[in-house]
Amino acid sequence: MTLQYRAYLVGANGIFQSAEAFEAASDAAALIHAQKFALRGNVEVWQLDRKIALLTAALVEGAGKTSIERASRRIDLS
């Protein structure tokens, strides 16, 4: 069974700039899918009315590095 998710690109002013709807089998799979959007900026990932995580993008010497802020934890993805 797949679940419905949305990835929202968050502008510098904190307002959503765009959204992408997609389906994934789990929260973890949704976060992996949403990583590609974090290359353009910070992304909030939601499953219906439940916020899953905030993916933050940081450019490090021209390479993209993404981190996830989820449930009071920070996870670095490289």
N, C-alpha and C positions, 0 to 999 in steps of 0.2 A: 504494500500500500504506500502511495506517495502522499506527501503533505504539500500544501500550498504555502509559498513563501514570497516575500517581496524584499528586494534590496533597494534602499533609498540612498542616493548620492546626496550628501549633506554639504551645502555651501559654507563658505567662510563665515557667513552671518548666521549659521545654524538652521537655515531654512532648506527644506528638501528641494533639490534642483531637478531631479528626475527619479523615476522608479522603474524597476524591472521585476516582473512577476515570473516565477519559475516554480517547478516542483522538485522535491528531493525526498529521499527515503528517511532522512533523519536530520536533526539539527546539525550534526557534524558534517554531513554531506552538503547541507545548505551553506555552511560557512566556507567550505572548500569551493563551492560553486561561486559564491559571492566575492571571493578574493580577487577575481579578475576586475571587478568594478572598483576596488580600492586603489588601483593604479591611477585612477583619476581623482581621488580624494577620499575623504572619510565616508564610510558606508554603514548605515544602520540596517540590520537584518531582522525582519519580523516574520512570525508565523501567525497569521490572522491578527489578533490583538495582543499578542505576546512578543515582547522585544527579546530577541535571542542574544544579540551582541552588537557592539560597535567595532567595526574594523577601521583601524586608523592607518593611514599611509604616510610613510616618511621616506623621502628620497635620500639615499646614502650614496654619495659619489656616483650619481647617474644610475644606480641600480635601485629597483623598488624593494622596499622592505615593509611588510605588513604585520601589524600586531592586532590582537583581539582583546577587547575589554569585555569580560563576561563574568557575571556572578561574583563581582569583587576580586576577580583574578585577572592577570594580564599574561597572555600567551604570545610569545614571539614566533612568527612563521617566517622561515627563510628558505 
